Amino acid sequence: MTARSSTGSLGTARGTALYLGAILGPGVLALPGLAAAAAGPAAIVAWVALLLLSIPVAATFAELAARRPDAGGVATFTRAAFGDKAAAVCGWWFYSVIPVGASSAALVGAAYIADAAGLGQNAAIAIAAALLATAFAANHIGLRLSGGAQLVLMGLLAALLAVACAAALPHFDPANLTPFAPAGIPGILSAAAVLFYAFSGWEAASHLSGEFTDPARQLRRVTALALAVVAAIYLALATATAGVLGASAGATATPLTDLLAFGFGPAAAPLTAVCAALLSLGAMNTFIAGASRLGAALARDGAMPAPLAKGHEPGRTPHRSLLLLAALTGTAFAACTALGLGLDQQMRATSAVLAAVTVLACASAVRLLTGRARGWALFATACTAAIATALTWYLVLPLLIAGLALGYLRLKRRRMPPVPVAPEQEPGLEPAEART
């Protein structure tokens, strides 16, 4: 079933920009180096594979959103397909991934700032902690980015990536592509696992669907345009990283600075640091604001403890959910620091949970869609599940979170007082009220 919105205001151009904003993020500033470290020049194969995977995934979410426009997004579709428990698990996955995801975004910005200032790893960790504290403080006082500011930041990111590629590609050297696959197929799979982080966000269509003037027609066009732009940027970035930086790509935490240096020289480091800091803060602000509201909404619906529901109303700040999120993020950040788990491990952990969300959402589409769209959804589910296996033991994380969500629901059900049942009435007798 398709629908035409009578209240939506989004056109194709602005919708495409918002869609790109959901897909592109600060993580891509570090991912080229992480993928190169895992697979060498063959990381290009992983980039291409995930771009191809994005076609059925993006098509599936666009079809879901076009046929069932609803601002509730993935959770709504999951509930319609599999019921309240599955929707609760999906919500817990989204909420739980933010502590590590926000930490990753902070580490990306901190790495570029520390590099520009000539500081070491300990300083980068301190800067990341300061960025996280700033983002949570901003949300606590109700300071959030407007939709326009988010679009400006995403435009800045796209421009930064495009300029870096344009400056570096003239220096492409085929000799840098040998040996092409030093780690073989396992290395390519490992690169694909960490790169999944850069390809999440296609579910944004389902959240934006209600804002379009004509979802059924516009969403397919917006998805195609966004996919084309993402493919162009990511392929250029992967090619420049492998063919220009060569073996050094896997040894740097700031690959964009190295690429920009071909065009801007010494000015590349401070320029990229400023951009990375703004992008990281903007992304964290948005992640935290959305997750804190998600926690309050889950509590309102009974999927999380009831006290967290305070502040779920539009225009209010859900301080309790925000406080829990801050505690979880601080704990995750401290634990990762103490255990020596760096950006690569944190992004893989985030990818594992995001992959689980994608698989569940695509599986929901298999049940909700019909015809050719169901075939795309089935293909997307199978391909995402196949690539997710490269995340190996990290897949324990979504299983653990799902267990906690289901365990909470069971515990809550056991603690609920029994519903009183009216005594059965003997045949032929009228209720007492009727006889008086």
MARGU-324744 format. One record per residue (C-alpha): chain; residue number from 1; x, y, z. Coordinates in Angstrom, 2 decimals. Layout:
% MARGU-324744
REC	kette	nr	xx	yy	zz
REC	A	NUM	X	Y	Z
...
//
This chain:
% MARGU-324744
REC	kette	nr	xx	yy	zz
REC	A	1	0.00	0.00	0.00
REC	A	2	1.35	3.43	-0.88
REC	A	3	0.44	6.77	0.55
REC	A	4	0.69	10.41	-0.29
REC	A	5	1.48	12.75	2.59
REC	A	6	-0.68	15.83	2.91
REC	A	7	1.45	17.48	5.60
REC	A	8	5.01	16.62	4.54
REC	A	9	7.31	19.38	3.34
REC	A	10	10.43	17.55	2.15
REC	A	11	11.30	17.69	-1.51
REC	A	12	13.75	15.50	-3.38
REC	A	13	16.80	17.78	-2.99
REC	A	14	16.52	18.38	0.76
REC	A	15	15.43	14.80	1.34
REC	A	16	18.55	13.54	-0.42
REC	A	17	20.70	15.82	1.75
REC	A	18	19.06	14.52	4.93
REC	A	19	19.46	10.95	3.74
REC	A	20	23.17	11.51	3.07
REC	A	21	23.45	13.03	6.53
REC	A	22	22.22	9.76	8.03
REC	A	23	24.75	7.67	6.11
REC	A	24	27.90	9.78	6.12
REC	A	25	29.47	10.27	9.54
REC	A	26	32.78	11.13	11.20
REC	A	27	33.73	7.46	11.34
REC	A	28	34.60	7.60	7.65
REC	A	29	37.49	9.93	8.55
REC	A	30	39.23	6.95	10.18
REC	A	31	37.82	3.92	8.36
REC	A	32	40.06	4.08	5.26
REC	A	33	43.11	3.56	7.47
REC	A	34	41.50	0.79	9.51
REC	A	35	40.39	-1.07	6.38
REC	A	36	43.84	-0.70	4.82
REC	A	37	45.44	-2.06	7.99
REC	A	38	43.23	-5.15	7.74
REC	A	39	43.46	-5.89	4.00
REC	A	40	46.05	-3.62	2.39
REC	A	41	45.10	-2.39	-1.12
REC	A	42	42.51	-5.19	-1.29
REC	A	43	40.37	-3.09	1.06
REC	A	44	38.98	-1.69	-2.21
REC	A	45	37.26	-5.06	-2.70
REC	A	46	35.57	-4.70	0.70
REC	A	47	34.42	-1.16	-0.14
REC	A	48	32.92	-2.36	-3.45
REC	A	49	31.26	-5.38	-1.82
REC	A	50	29.54	-3.22	0.78
REC	A	51	28.44	-0.74	-1.85
REC	A	52	26.84	-3.60	-3.78
REC	A	53	25.19	-4.83	-0.56
REC	A	54	23.84	-1.33	-0.02
REC	A	55	21.72	-1.59	-3.18
REC	A	56	19.24	-4.23	-1.90
REC	A	57	19.38	-2.87	1.66
REC	A	58	18.64	0.69	0.56
REC	A	59	15.94	-0.51	-1.84
REC	A	60	14.30	-2.54	0.93
REC	A	61	14.11	0.37	3.37
REC	A	62	12.90	2.73	0.66
REC	A	63	10.15	0.27	-0.29
REC	A	64	9.11	-0.19	3.33
REC	A	65	8.97	3.55	3.88
REC	A	66	7.12	4.19	0.63
REC	A	67	4.46	1.56	1.32
REC	A	68	4.19	2.18	5.06
REC	A	69	5.13	5.82	5.76
REC	A	70	5.59	6.08	9.52
REC	A	71	7.93	8.16	11.68
REC	A	72	8.44	5.22	14.03
REC	A	73	10.85	3.68	11.56
REC	A	74	12.49	0.32	12.07
REC	A	75	10.90	-0.36	15.45
REC	A	76	7.43	0.12	13.95
REC	A	77	8.15	-2.28	11.09
REC	A	78	9.69	-4.83	13.45
REC	A	79	6.63	-4.69	15.70
REC	A	80	4.30	-5.15	12.74
REC	A	81	6.26	-8.17	11.52
REC	A	82	7.32	-9.95	14.71
REC	A	83	5.52	-8.35	17.65
REC	A	84	6.38	-6.27	20.71
REC	A	85	9.30	-8.39	21.93
REC	A	86	11.20	-8.04	18.67
REC	A	87	10.52	-4.30	18.64
REC	A	88	11.85	-4.03	22.20
REC	A	89	15.03	-5.91	21.24
REC	A	90	15.50	-3.57	18.28
REC	A	91	15.08	-0.56	20.55
REC	A	92	17.58	-1.92	23.07
REC	A	93	20.08	-2.48	20.25
REC	A	94	19.81	1.13	19.11
REC	A	95	20.04	2.45	22.68
REC	A	96	22.95	0.22	23.68
REC	A	97	25.07	0.93	20.60
REC	A	98	25.31	4.65	21.37
REC	A	99	27.82	4.42	24.27
REC	A	100	30.40	2.72	22.05
REC	A	101	29.34	4.58	18.89
REC	A	102	29.66	7.98	20.58
REC	A	103	33.01	6.94	22.02
REC	A	104	34.18	6.03	18.51
REC	A	105	33.10	9.40	17.14
REC	A	106	34.96	11.16	19.96
REC	A	107	38.13	9.17	19.32
REC	A	108	38.03	10.07	15.62
REC	A	109	37.88	13.80	16.33
REC	A	110	40.47	13.49	19.10
REC	A	111	42.93	11.67	16.85
REC	A	112	42.92	14.51	14.32
REC	A	113	43.19	17.20	17.01
REC	A	114	46.09	15.41	18.71
REC	A	115	47.84	14.88	15.38
REC	A	116	47.58	18.57	14.47
REC	A	117	48.91	19.59	17.89
REC	A	118	51.71	17.03	17.88
REC	A	119	50.32	15.23	20.94
REC	A	120	50.42	11.54	21.81
REC	A	121	47.88	8.79	22.45
REC	A	122	47.21	9.71	26.09
REC	A	123	46.39	13.26	25.07
REC	A	124	44.06	11.95	22.36
REC	A	125	42.17	9.90	24.97
REC	A	126	41.83	12.97	27.20
REC	A	127	40.57	15.04	24.27
REC	A	128	38.03	12.33	23.41
REC	A	129	36.77	12.35	27.01
REC	A	130	36.41	16.14	26.84
REC	A	131	34.47	15.90	23.57
REC	A	132	32.10	13.34	25.11
REC	A	133	31.57	15.48	28.20
REC	A	134	30.84	18.51	26.02
REC	A	135	28.27	16.62	23.96
REC	A	136	26.44	15.32	27.04
REC	A	137	26.54	18.72	28.74
REC	A	138	25.06	20.34	25.64
REC	A	139	22.20	17.84	25.64
REC	A	140	21.64	18.30	29.37
REC	A	141	21.03	22.02	28.96
REC	A	142	18.90	21.39	25.89
REC	A	143	21.38	22.64	23.29
REC	A	144	20.83	20.60	20.14
REC	A	145	21.72	21.02	16.52
REC	A	146	18.97	22.21	14.24
REC	A	147	18.19	20.28	11.11
REC	A	148	19.86	23.02	9.07
REC	A	149	23.05	22.85	11.15
REC	A	150	23.17	19.08	10.70
REC	A	151	22.92	19.52	6.95
REC	A	152	25.76	22.07	7.01
REC	A	153	27.98	19.66	8.94
REC	A	154	27.23	16.79	6.58
REC	A	155	27.93	19.09	3.65
REC	A	156	31.25	19.95	5.29
REC	A	157	32.08	16.25	5.60
REC	A	158	31.18	15.50	1.99
REC	A	159	33.21	18.50	0.81
REC	A	160	36.19	17.46	2.95
REC	A	161	36.15	13.94	1.50
REC	A	162	35.76	15.22	-2.05
REC	A	163	38.58	17.77	-1.73
REC	A	164	40.87	15.17	-0.15
REC	A	165	40.28	12.77	-3.03
REC	A	166	40.65	15.48	-5.67
REC	A	167	43.94	16.65	-4.16
REC	A	168	45.39	13.15	-3.84
REC	A	169	44.21	11.20	-6.90
REC	A	170	46.63	12.92	-9.34
REC	A	171	49.41	11.30	-7.28
REC	A	172	48.03	7.78	-7.79
REC	A	173	50.82	5.22	-8.25
REC	A	174	49.92	1.66	-9.38
REC	A	175	53.02	0.39	-7.58
REC	A	176	51.24	1.14	-4.29
REC	A	177	48.71	-1.60	-5.12
REC	A	178	51.26	-4.40	-4.77
REC	A	179	51.11	-6.70	-2.98
REC	A	180	47.38	-6.36	-3.50
REC	A	181	46.04	-8.72	-0.82
REC	A	182	48.78	-9.32	1.76
REC	A	183	46.29	-10.80	4.23
REC	A	184	44.28	-12.77	1.65
REC	A	185	40.53	-13.32	1.85
REC	A	186	40.47	-13.22	5.68
REC	A	187	41.90	-9.70	5.49
REC	A	188	39.22	-8.59	3.03
REC	A	189	36.49	-10.03	5.28
REC	A	190	38.04	-8.27	8.27
REC	A	191	38.04	-4.98	6.36
REC	A	192	34.39	-5.50	5.39
REC	A	193	33.50	-6.08	9.03
REC	A	194	34.88	-2.75	10.21
REC	A	195	33.63	-0.89	7.11
REC	A	196	30.02	-1.89	7.88
REC	A	197	30.13	1.07	10.28
REC	A	198	30.22	3.42	7.26
REC	A	199	27.29	1.77	5.50
REC	A	200	24.67	1.87	8.24
REC	A	201	22.01	4.54	8.06
REC	A	202	19.97	3.32	5.12
REC	A	203	17.09	2.84	7.54
REC	A	204	16.82	6.65	7.65
REC	A	205	14.23	6.48	4.86
REC	A	206	11.77	4.85	7.23
REC	A	207	12.10	7.67	9.77
REC	A	208	11.91	10.44	7.16
REC	A	209	9.04	8.94	5.18
REC	A	210	6.31	10.96	6.86
REC	A	211	8.09	14.21	6.02
REC	A	212	7.95	13.82	2.23
REC	A	213	5.18	15.35	0.16
REC	A	214	4.87	12.15	-1.88
REC	A	215	6.75	9.27	-0.17
REC	A	216	5.81	6.61	-2.72
REC	A	217	7.38	8.52	-5.59
REC	A	218	10.14	10.54	-3.91
REC	A	219	11.76	7.93	-1.66
REC	A	220	12.87	5.70	-4.51
REC	A	221	14.43	8.68	-6.28
REC	A	222	16.07	9.98	-3.10
REC	A	223	17.50	6.55	-2.34
REC	A	224	18.97	6.23	-5.83
REC	A	225	20.56	9.70	-5.65
REC	A	226	21.99	9.11	-2.18
REC	A	227	23.39	5.74	-3.21
REC	A	228	25.07	7.30	-6.26
REC	A	229	26.70	10.06	-4.19
REC	A	230	27.86	7.64	-1.49
REC	A	231	29.27	5.27	-4.10
REC	A	232	31.21	8.07	-5.81
REC	A	233	32.67	9.41	-2.55
REC	A	234	33.53	6.03	-1.04
REC	A	235	35.07	4.61	-4.23
REC	A	236	37.20	7.73	-4.72
REC	A	237	38.26	7.59	-1.07
REC	A	238	39.15	3.89	-1.22
REC	A	239	41.08	4.35	-4.46
REC	A	240	43.01	7.36	-3.17
REC	A	241	43.84	5.63	0.11
REC	A	242	45.22	2.54	-1.60
REC	A	243	46.83	4.10	-4.67
REC	A	244	48.27	7.24	-3.10
REC	A	245	49.08	6.40	0.51
REC	A	246	50.01	2.79	-0.21
REC	A	247	51.39	0.80	2.71
REC	A	248	51.39	3.88	4.96
REC	A	249	47.57	4.01	4.90
REC	A	250	47.27	1.23	7.44
REC	A	251	49.73	2.86	9.81
REC	A	252	48.05	6.25	10.18
REC	A	253	45.14	7.28	12.39
REC	A	254	44.54	10.39	10.26
REC	A	255	44.35	9.29	6.60
REC	A	256	42.38	12.36	5.52
REC	A	257	45.16	14.65	6.73
REC	A	258	47.66	12.69	4.67
REC	A	259	45.46	12.93	1.56
REC	A	260	44.75	16.64	2.02
REC	A	261	48.46	17.33	2.46
REC	A	262	48.91	16.80	-1.29
REC	A	263	46.82	19.90	-1.91
REC	A	264	47.22	22.01	1.23
REC	A	265	50.64	21.07	2.56
REC	A	266	51.24	21.86	6.27
REC	A	267	47.83	23.55	6.52
REC	A	268	46.12	20.18	6.05
REC	A	269	46.54	19.07	9.68
REC	A	270	44.90	22.06	11.43
REC	A	271	42.22	22.30	8.72
REC	A	272	41.27	18.65	9.09
REC	A	273	41.44	18.85	12.89
REC	A	274	38.91	21.69	13.03
REC	A	275	36.59	19.89	10.62
REC	A	276	36.93	16.58	12.50
REC	A	277	36.20	18.23	15.85
REC	A	278	33.06	19.91	14.52
REC	A	279	31.88	16.75	12.80
REC	A	280	32.49	14.59	15.88
REC	A	281	30.70	17.00	18.20
REC	A	282	27.81	17.38	15.77
REC	A	283	27.43	13.64	15.32
REC	A	284	27.65	12.92	19.05
REC	A	285	25.13	15.65	19.84
REC	A	286	22.69	14.11	17.38
REC	A	287	23.35	10.51	18.48
REC	A	288	22.94	11.33	22.17
REC	A	289	19.81	13.44	21.68
REC	A	290	18.15	10.72	19.63
REC	A	291	19.18	7.89	21.95
REC	A	292	18.07	9.65	25.12
REC	A	293	14.63	10.19	23.60
REC	A	294	14.57	6.59	22.41
REC	A	295	15.24	5.40	25.96
REC	A	296	12.40	7.53	27.30
REC	A	297	10.07	6.25	24.58
REC	A	298	11.00	2.64	25.32
REC	A	299	10.28	3.23	29.00
REC	A	300	6.95	4.85	28.13
REC	A	301	6.03	1.75	26.13
REC	A	302	7.11	-0.61	28.91
REC	A	303	10.30	-1.90	27.27
REC	A	304	12.60	-0.19	29.81
REC	A	305	12.18	0.82	33.48
REC	A	306	9.28	3.25	33.91
REC	A	307	11.25	6.04	35.69
REC	A	308	13.22	6.62	32.47
REC	A	309	10.03	7.73	30.71
REC	A	310	10.11	11.15	32.37
REC	A	311	10.67	13.83	29.75
REC	A	312	9.56	11.78	26.77
REC	A	313	7.11	14.46	25.68
REC	A	314	8.02	16.57	22.63
REC	A	315	10.04	19.66	23.54
REC	A	316	11.28	18.25	26.87
REC	A	317	14.69	16.83	27.77
REC	A	318	14.61	13.22	29.07
REC	A	319	17.20	13.85	31.80
REC	A	320	16.93	10.41	33.42
REC	A	321	17.47	8.56	30.16
REC	A	322	20.28	11.00	29.35
REC	A	323	21.92	10.35	32.73
REC	A	324	21.79	6.58	32.22
REC	A	325	23.24	7.01	28.74
REC	A	326	26.05	9.17	30.13
REC	A	327	26.83	6.56	32.79
REC	A	328	26.88	3.76	30.21
REC	A	329	29.06	5.81	27.85
REC	A	330	31.50	6.75	30.61
REC	A	331	31.73	3.14	31.73
REC	A	332	32.26	1.88	28.18
REC	A	333	34.88	4.55	27.47
REC	A	334	36.76	3.84	30.70
REC	A	335	36.62	0.08	30.15
REC	A	336	37.87	0.35	26.56
REC	A	337	40.69	2.63	27.68
REC	A	338	41.71	0.34	30.54
REC	A	339	41.61	-2.75	28.32
REC	A	340	43.46	-1.04	25.48
REC	A	341	40.54	-1.42	23.06
REC	A	342	41.09	1.23	20.42
REC	A	343	39.04	2.68	17.60
REC	A	344	39.19	-0.46	15.45
REC	A	345	37.70	-2.70	18.15
REC	A	346	35.06	-0.15	19.12
REC	A	347	33.93	0.30	15.52
REC	A	348	33.70	-3.45	15.05
REC	A	349	31.56	-3.71	18.18
REC	A	350	29.30	-0.96	16.85
REC	A	351	29.15	-2.65	13.44
REC	A	352	28.03	-5.92	15.04
REC	A	353	25.01	-4.31	16.70
REC	A	354	24.15	-2.26	13.60
REC	A	355	24.37	-5.41	11.47
REC	A	356	21.91	-7.13	13.81
REC	A	357	19.51	-4.18	13.46
REC	A	358	19.80	-4.34	9.66
REC	A	359	19.21	-8.10	9.55
REC	A	360	16.14	-7.85	11.80
REC	A	361	14.73	-4.93	9.82
REC	A	362	15.26	-6.65	6.47
REC	A	363	13.72	-9.85	7.85
REC	A	364	10.72	-7.75	8.88
REC	A	365	10.49	-6.51	5.30
REC	A	366	10.38	-10.11	4.05
REC	A	367	7.17	-10.57	6.04
REC	A	368	5.63	-7.18	5.28
REC	A	369	6.42	-6.69	1.59
REC	A	370	5.20	-8.61	-1.43
REC	A	371	6.33	-9.36	-4.96
REC	A	372	9.72	-8.18	-6.20
REC	A	373	10.22	-6.04	-3.08
REC	A	374	10.08	-9.18	-0.93
REC	A	375	12.79	-10.73	-3.11
REC	A	376	15.03	-7.69	-2.58
REC	A	377	14.39	-7.90	1.17
REC	A	378	15.26	-11.61	1.28
REC	A	379	18.46	-10.97	-0.68
REC	A	380	19.39	-8.06	1.61
REC	A	381	18.79	-10.19	4.71
REC	A	382	20.96	-13.03	3.42
REC	A	383	23.81	-10.78	2.25
REC	A	384	23.89	-8.74	5.46
REC	A	385	23.89	-11.90	7.56
REC	A	386	26.72	-13.33	5.44
REC	A	387	28.90	-10.23	5.84
REC	A	388	28.05	-10.05	9.54
REC	A	389	29.72	-13.42	10.06
REC	A	390	33.05	-11.64	9.45
REC	A	391	32.48	-9.87	12.76
REC	A	392	33.09	-13.23	14.49
REC	A	393	32.93	-12.99	18.28
REC	A	394	31.68	-9.38	18.20
REC	A	395	28.27	-10.86	17.30
REC	A	396	28.03	-11.96	20.93
REC	A	397	27.22	-8.32	21.77
REC	A	398	23.82	-8.10	20.02
REC	A	399	22.95	-11.56	21.37
REC	A	400	23.80	-10.42	24.89
REC	A	401	21.79	-7.21	24.52
REC	A	402	18.82	-9.17	23.14
REC	A	403	19.04	-11.51	26.12
REC	A	404	19.00	-8.55	28.52
REC	A	405	15.99	-7.01	26.76
REC	A	406	13.99	-10.24	26.81
REC	A	407	15.07	-10.94	30.38
REC	A	408	13.83	-7.52	31.47
REC	A	409	10.47	-8.07	29.78
REC	A	410	10.08	-11.47	31.45
REC	A	411	11.03	-10.09	34.87
REC	A	412	8.59	-7.23	34.46
REC	A	413	5.79	-9.61	33.49
REC	A	414	6.44	-11.76	36.56
REC	A	415	6.31	-8.74	38.85
REC	A	416	3.04	-7.45	37.43
REC	A	417	0.11	-8.01	39.81
REC	A	418	-2.38	-10.59	38.55
REC	A	419	-5.45	-9.20	36.87
REC	A	420	-8.52	-9.90	39.08
REC	A	421	-11.01	-12.23	37.45
REC	A	422	-14.71	-11.77	38.15
REC	A	423	-16.33	-14.82	39.78
REC	A	424	-18.33	-16.96	37.43
REC	A	425	-22.09	-16.49	37.65
REC	A	426	-24.30	-19.48	38.19
REC	A	427	-26.68	-20.21	35.30
REC	A	428	-30.05	-18.57	35.64
REC	A	429	-28.95	-16.00	38.22
REC	A	430	-28.87	-12.28	37.47
REC	A	431	-26.19	-9.98	38.80
REC	A	432	-27.00	-8.46	42.20
REC	A	433	-27.13	-4.96	40.72
REC	A	434	-29.84	-6.08	38.30
REC	A	435	-32.04	-7.44	41.10
REC	A	436	-32.01	-4.30	43.16
//
